Amino acid sequence: MDVLYFAWVRERVGHPKDRVETGAATVRELVNELREKEERYAAAFADLDALRVAVDQELADFDAPLNGVREVAFFPPMTGG
């Protein structure tokens, strides 16, 4: 699965994309796996309230299932104006 990072999430992780093999059933479980990977991931995912997630390019929540998912993207909340 591809994991994409945007804006300050990408800055904290240090690159725009990871290709991961995961046993995670939900986005939240994937985040927990990523947090354990390295300190920079723990920093990027320290406050989930400051993040949004898309699963296969559809906005989702952190309890969204990952079965069959090809792409998960993390980004800060969007603002309009």
DSSP file with accessible surface (Angstrom, degrees, kcal/mol):
  #  RESIDUE AA STRUCTURE BP1 BP2  ACC     N-H-->O    O-->H-N    N-H-->O    O-->H-N    TCO  KAPPA ALPHA  PHI   PSI    X-CA   Y-CA   Z-CA
    1    1 A M              0   0   28      0, 0.0    19,-2.9     0, 0.0     2,-0.4   0.000 360.0 360.0 360.0 143.3    0.0    0.0    0.0
    2    2 A D  E     -Ab  19  71A  34     68,-2.6    70,-2.5    17,-0.2     2,-0.5  -0.779 360.0-161.9 -89.3 135.3    1.2    3.5   -0.7
    3    3 A V  E     -Ab  18  72A   0     15,-3.1    15,-2.6    -2,-0.4     2,-0.3  -0.985  10.9-162.7-118.4 119.6    1.2    6.0    2.2
    4    4 A L  E     -Ab  17  73A  28     68,-2.9    70,-2.5    -2,-0.5     2,-0.4  -0.822   5.0-159.6-107.6 144.9    1.3    9.6    1.2
    5    5 A Y  E     - b   0  74A   1     11,-2.4     2,-0.3    -2,-0.3    70,-0.2  -0.980   9.2-169.1-125.6 135.4    2.2   12.6    3.3
    6    6 A F    >   -     0   0   91     68,-1.9     3,-1.5    -2,-0.4     4,-0.5  -0.890  47.8 -19.6-125.4 153.3    1.3   16.2    2.6
    7    7 A A  T 3> S-     0   0   39     -2,-0.3     4,-1.7     1,-0.3     3,-0.4  -0.226 129.0  -4.0  56.4-133.1    2.3   19.7    3.9
    8    8 A W  H 3> S+     0   0   67      1,-0.2     4,-2.3     2,-0.2    -1,-0.3   0.760 131.3  63.4 -67.8 -20.7    3.8   19.6    7.4
    9    9 A V  H <> S+     0   0    0     -3,-1.5     4,-2.5     2,-0.2     5,-0.3   0.957 105.4  46.0 -64.3 -45.1    3.2   15.9    7.7
   10   10 A R  H  >>S+     0   0   98     -4,-0.5     4,-3.0    -3,-0.4     5,-0.5   0.906 110.8  53.8 -62.0 -41.0    5.6   15.4    4.8
   11   11 A E  H  <5S+     0   0  146     -4,-1.7    -1,-0.2     1,-0.2    -2,-0.2   0.909 111.7  43.9 -61.8 -42.0    8.1   17.8    6.4
   12   12 A R  H  <5S+     0   0  128     -4,-2.3    -2,-0.2     1,-0.2    -1,-0.2   0.892 117.3  44.4 -72.2 -38.3    8.1   15.9    9.7
   13   13 A V  H  <5S-     0   0    0     -4,-2.5    -2,-0.2    -5,-0.2    -1,-0.2   0.858 105.1-131.8 -74.5 -35.8    8.4   12.5    8.0
   14   14 A G  T  <5S+     0   0   54     -4,-3.0    -3,-0.2    -5,-0.3    -4,-0.1   0.429  74.7  50.2 101.0   0.0   11.0   13.7    5.6
   15   15 A H  S   <S-     0   0   45     -5,-0.5    -1,-0.2     1,-0.0    -2,-0.1  -0.980  77.4-119.5-161.0 162.9    9.6   12.4    2.3
   16   16 A P  S    S+     0   0   75      0, 0.0   -11,-2.4     0, 0.0     2,-0.3   0.651  86.3  24.3 -83.9 -14.8    6.3   12.4    0.4
   17   17 A K  E     -A    4   0A 108    -13,-0.2     2,-0.4    -7,-0.1   -13,-0.2  -0.999  50.0-167.6-156.5 143.2    5.6    8.7    0.2
   18   18 A D  E     -A    3   0A  22    -15,-2.6   -15,-3.1    -2,-0.3     2,-0.6  -0.965  16.8-145.0-124.8 148.6    6.2    5.3    1.7
   19   19 A R  E     -A    2   0A 165     -2,-0.4     2,-0.4   -17,-0.2   -17,-0.2  -0.975  34.4-178.3-108.5 117.6    5.4    1.9    0.3
   20   20 A V        -     0   0   18    -19,-2.9     2,-0.5    -2,-0.6    -2,-0.0  -0.913  32.2-149.3-125.2 148.4    4.4   -0.3    3.2
   21   21 A E        +     0   0  171     -2,-0.4     2,-0.3     2,-0.0    -2,-0.0  -0.966  36.8 176.3-104.5 127.8    3.3   -3.9    3.9
   22   22 A T        -     0   0   42     -2,-0.5     8,-0.1     2,-0.1    -2,-0.0  -0.975  43.3-159.8-139.2 149.8    1.0   -3.9    6.8
   23   23 A G        +     0   0   73     -2,-0.3    -1,-0.1     6,-0.1     2,-0.1   0.264  56.4 131.1-101.9   6.3   -1.2   -6.2    8.9
   24   24 A A        -     0   0   11      1,-0.1    -2,-0.1     5,-0.1    42,-0.1  -0.348  44.5-162.5 -64.5 138.2   -3.2   -3.2   10.1
   25   25 A A  S    S+     0   0   55     40,-0.1    41,-2.2    41,-0.1    42,-0.4   0.707  73.9  26.5 -90.9 -24.3   -7.0   -3.6    9.9
   26   26 A T  B  > S-E   65   0B  30     39,-0.3     4,-2.0    40,-0.1     5,-0.1  -0.879  84.0-106.7-133.3 167.5   -7.8    0.2   10.2
   27   27 A V  H  > S+     0   0    0     37,-1.8     4,-2.7    -2,-0.3     5,-0.2   0.911 119.8  56.9 -59.7 -42.0   -6.1    3.5    9.6
   28   28 A R  H  > S+     0   0   96     34,-2.8     4,-2.2     1,-0.2    -1,-0.2   0.910 106.4  48.9 -58.5 -41.7   -5.6    3.9   13.3
   29   29 A E  H  > S+     0   0   88     33,-0.3     4,-2.1     2,-0.2    -1,-0.2   0.893 109.9  52.1 -65.8 -37.5   -3.7    0.6   13.5
   30   30 A L  H  X S+     0   0    1     -4,-2.0     4,-2.6     2,-0.2    -2,-0.2   0.929 107.9  51.7 -62.2 -44.5   -1.5    1.7   10.5
   31   31 A V  H  X S+     0   0    0     -4,-2.7     4,-2.9     1,-0.2    -2,-0.2   0.924 108.2  51.8 -58.6 -42.9   -0.7    5.0   12.3
   32   32 A N  H  X S+     0   0   66     -4,-2.2     4,-1.4     1,-0.2    -1,-0.2   0.909 109.8  49.4 -62.2 -39.9    0.3    3.0   15.4
   33   33 A E  H  X S+     0   0   77     -4,-2.1     4,-0.7     1,-0.2    -1,-0.2   0.923 112.3  48.0 -62.7 -43.7    2.6    0.9   13.2
   34   34 A L  H >X S+     0   0    6     -4,-2.6     3,-1.1     1,-0.2     4,-0.9   0.905 106.7  56.7 -65.8 -40.0    4.1    4.0   11.6
   35   35 A R  H 3< S+     0   0   74     -4,-2.9     7,-0.4     1,-0.3    -1,-0.2   0.848 107.4  49.4 -57.9 -36.0    4.6    5.7   15.0
   36   36 A E  H 3< S+     0   0  165     -4,-1.4    -1,-0.3    -5,-0.2    -2,-0.2   0.660  96.6  74.2 -78.5 -14.4    6.7    2.7   16.1
   37   37 A K  H << S-     0   0   98     -3,-1.1     2,-0.3    -4,-0.7    -1,-0.2   0.932 113.7 -24.2 -65.1 -52.3    8.8    2.9   13.0
   38   38 A E    >X  -     0   0   86     -4,-0.9     4,-1.8    -3,-0.2     3,-0.7  -0.977  61.5-103.4-158.4 160.9   10.9    5.9   13.9
   39   39 A E  H 3> S+     0   0  150     -2,-0.3     4,-2.5     1,-0.2     5,-0.2   0.851 116.5  60.8 -59.5 -36.9   10.8    9.1   16.0
   40   40 A R  H 3> S+     0   0   86      1,-0.2     4,-2.0     2,-0.2    -1,-0.2   0.875 105.8  47.4 -63.4 -32.6   10.0   11.3   13.0
   41   41 A Y  H <> S+     0   0    1     -3,-0.7     4,-2.2     2,-0.2    -1,-0.2   0.901 109.1  53.7 -72.1 -39.9    6.8    9.3   12.4
   42   42 A A  H  < S+     0   0   26     -4,-1.8    -2,-0.2    -7,-0.4    -1,-0.2   0.915 110.8  47.7 -59.1 -40.5    5.9    9.5   16.1
   43   43 A A  H >< S+     0   0   40     -4,-2.5     3,-1.1     1,-0.2     4,-0.3   0.914 110.9  50.2 -66.3 -42.4    6.3   13.3   15.8
   44   44 A A  H 3< S+     0   0    1     -4,-2.0     3,-0.3     1,-0.2    -1,-0.2   0.852 119.5  36.7 -65.4 -33.3    4.2   13.5   12.6
   45   45 A F  T 3< S+     0   0    0     -4,-2.2     3,-0.3     1,-0.2    -1,-0.2   0.093  81.8 111.6-108.9  24.0    1.3   11.5   14.2
   46   46 A A  S <  S+     0   0   74     -3,-1.1     2,-0.5     1,-0.3    -1,-0.2   0.860  84.7  33.4 -65.8 -34.9    1.5   12.8   17.7
   47   47 A D    >   -     0   0   88     -4,-0.3     3,-1.8    -3,-0.3    -1,-0.3  -0.842  61.7-177.8-128.3  95.0   -1.9   14.6   17.5
   48   48 A L  G >  S+     0   0   24     -2,-0.5     3,-1.7    -3,-0.3    -1,-0.1   0.750  81.8  69.2 -66.2 -21.6   -4.4   12.9   15.3
   49   49 A D  G 3  S+     0   0  138      1,-0.3    -1,-0.3     3,-0.0    -2,-0.0   0.726  96.5  55.0 -66.4 -19.0   -6.9   15.7   15.9
   50   50 A A  G <  S+     0   0   30     -3,-1.8     2,-0.3    26,-0.1    -1,-0.3   0.306 103.7  73.0 -94.2   9.0   -4.6   17.9   13.8
   51   51 A L    <   -     0   0    0     -3,-1.7     2,-0.3    25,-0.2    23,-0.0  -0.899  57.8-160.1-125.6 153.5   -4.7   15.4   10.8
   52   52 A R  E     -C   75   0A 106     23,-3.2    23,-2.0    -2,-0.3     2,-0.4  -0.880  14.8-152.7-121.2 160.1   -7.1   14.3    8.2
   53   53 A V  E     -CD  74  60A   2      7,-0.7     7,-2.5    -2,-0.3     2,-0.4  -0.979   8.3-162.9-136.8 145.2   -6.9   11.1    6.2
   54   54 A A  E     -CD  73  59A  10     19,-2.2    19,-2.7    -2,-0.4     2,-0.5  -0.989   7.7-156.7-125.1 137.6   -8.1    9.9    2.8
   55   55 A V  E >  S-CD  72  58A  18      3,-2.9     3,-1.3    -2,-0.4    17,-0.2  -0.975  83.1 -14.7-115.9 118.8   -8.4    6.2    1.8
   56   56 A D  T 3  S-     0   0   50     15,-3.3    -1,-0.2    -2,-0.5    16,-0.1   0.908 131.6 -53.6  48.6  45.8   -8.1    5.6   -1.9
   57   57 A Q  T 3  S+     0   0  152     14,-0.2     2,-0.4     1,-0.2    -1,-0.3   0.654 116.7 111.5  67.5  22.2   -8.7    9.3   -2.4
   58   58 A E  E <  S-D   55   0A 139     -3,-1.3    -3,-2.9     0, 0.0    -1,-0.2  -0.990  76.4-108.3-122.3 131.2  -11.9    9.5   -0.4
   59   59 A L  E     +D   54   0A 120     -2,-0.4    -5,-0.3    -5,-0.3     2,-0.3  -0.277  51.9 164.7 -54.9 139.3  -12.0   11.4    3.0
   60   60 A A  E     -D   53   0A  37     -7,-2.5    -7,-0.7     4,-0.0     2,-0.2  -0.845  32.9-110.2-145.3 177.9  -12.2    8.9    5.8
   61   61 A D    >   -     0   0   96     -2,-0.3     3,-1.8    -9,-0.1   -34,-0.3  -0.660  39.2 -99.1-111.9 175.2  -11.8    8.6    9.6
   62   62 A F  T 3  S+     0   0   21      1,-0.3   -34,-2.8    -2,-0.2   -33,-0.3   0.609 120.2  59.0 -73.9  -9.1   -9.1    6.8   11.5
   63   63 A D  T 3  S+     0   0   96    -36,-0.2    -1,-0.3   -37,-0.1     0, 0.0   0.350  76.9 127.4 -96.6   6.2  -11.3    3.8   12.1
   64   64 A A    <   -     0   0   16     -3,-1.8   -37,-1.8     1,-0.1   -36,-0.2  -0.355  65.2-112.0 -63.8 138.3  -11.8    3.2    8.4
   65   65 A P  B     -E   26   0B  93      0, 0.0   -39,-0.3     0, 0.0    -1,-0.1  -0.380  17.1-155.4 -71.1 152.8  -10.9   -0.4    7.3
   66   66 A L    >   +     0   0    8    -41,-2.2     3,-2.2   -42,-0.1     2,-0.2   0.382  45.3 133.1-108.6   1.6   -7.9   -1.0    5.2
   67   67 A N  T 3  S-     0   0  160    -42,-0.4   -42,-0.0     1,-0.3   -43,-0.0  -0.346  87.5  -2.7 -59.0 118.8   -8.9   -4.3    3.5
   68   68 A G  T 3  S+     0   0   66      1,-0.2    -1,-0.3    -2,-0.2     2,-0.2   0.477  95.6 147.5  80.0   2.2   -8.2   -3.9   -0.2
   69   69 A V    <   -     0   0   21     -3,-2.2    -1,-0.2     1,-0.1     3,-0.1  -0.478  29.2-174.4 -75.8 139.0   -7.0   -0.3    0.1
   70   70 A R        +     0   0  179      1,-0.3   -68,-2.6    -2,-0.2     2,-0.3   0.675  67.6  27.0-101.1 -25.8   -4.2    0.8   -2.3
   71   71 A E  E     -b    2   0A  39    -70,-0.2   -15,-3.3   -68,-0.0     2,-0.4  -0.993  51.2-175.4-147.9 135.3   -3.5    4.3   -0.9
   72   72 A V  E     -bC   3  55A   0    -70,-2.5   -68,-2.9    -2,-0.3     2,-0.4  -0.997  14.3-166.9-126.5 132.5   -3.7    6.2    2.4
   73   73 A A  E     -bC   4  54A   5    -19,-2.7   -19,-2.2    -2,-0.4     2,-0.4  -0.970   5.2-159.9-124.1 138.4   -2.9    9.9    2.5
   74   74 A F  E     +bC   5  53A   0    -70,-2.5   -68,-1.9    -2,-0.4   -21,-0.2  -0.953  23.9 149.2-117.4 137.1   -2.4   12.1    5.6
   75   75 A F  E     - C   0  52A  31    -23,-2.0   -23,-3.2    -2,-0.4   -68,-0.1  -0.981  45.9 -92.3-159.2 159.5   -2.7   15.9    5.5
   76   76 A P        -     0   0   27      0, 0.0   -25,-0.2     0, 0.0   -26,-0.1  -0.324  62.9 -74.9 -71.9 163.4   -3.6   18.8    7.8
   77   77 A P        -     0   0   55      0, 0.0     2,-0.3     0, 0.0   -25,-0.0  -0.261  52.8-120.4 -57.0 145.8   -7.2   20.1    7.8
   78   78 A M        -     0   0  133     -3,-0.1     2,-0.4     0, 0.0    -3,-0.0  -0.632  23.4-157.9 -89.4 146.4   -8.1   22.0    4.7
   79   79 A T        -     0   0  139     -2,-0.3     2,-0.2     2,-0.0     0, 0.0  -0.927   4.5-157.7-121.4 149.8   -9.3   25.6    4.9
   80   80 A G              0   0   80     -2,-0.4     0, 0.0     0, 0.0     0, 0.0  -0.674 360.0 360.0-116.2 176.1  -11.3   27.5    2.4
   81   81 A G              0   0  131     -2,-0.2    -2,-0.0     0, 0.0     0, 0.0  -0.957 360.0 360.0 168.8 360.0  -11.7   31.1    1.6
